[in-house]
């Protein structure tokens, strides 16, 4: 399953300017917030989480919420995904891949999810 998302980084900048850390807490946990360097990084994380939900075919909601998805970094700085037990069990997930890129005013994320079966939800 593959998901992709695109976000205009100025949208995230406005959100952070208006709501500060509360904006980040809406979709990131404290470990993720520590990884955020600026609004462009936050935009990439938002896109990554949206891309996961799209790969699962459910969008962000009760079946998959922002806090079911955690973005981590490898020692070399590459983004990786840590998914909640709920997502792993409900969607029979066995592996994930994540790529985030930024260009100009946009952040894009692509997610690939390997599952043993089709969606149960």
C-alpha positions, 0 to 999 in steps of 0.5 A: 500500500502506498500513500502520498501527501503534499503540504504548503509549508506556509500553512504550517507556519501560520498554524504554529505562529497562531497556536505555538506548541499546541499546534504541534501537540495536536499531531506530534508527541514530545519526542517528535517535537524535539526533532522539529527544527522549524515549520518546514520540518513540522510540515514534512512530519504532517505530510508523513502522517497523512501519507500513512493514513492514505496508504491504509485507505482510511484517512486521519480519524478513528481508525488511524489518528495522528498519535498512532503514528510516530516519526523517528530518525535513524542515527544518520537522520533518515525518517522512519515510522513507528506505528501503534499496536492498534494499527499494526494489528488492525492492518496486519502491517509487517513493514513500512518505508518513509521518504520526506522531501522539501522543495521551495514552499512545499513538503512531500511525504511518500509512505509504503506499507507492507501488510500480510492481508488487505485492510480489515477495517 
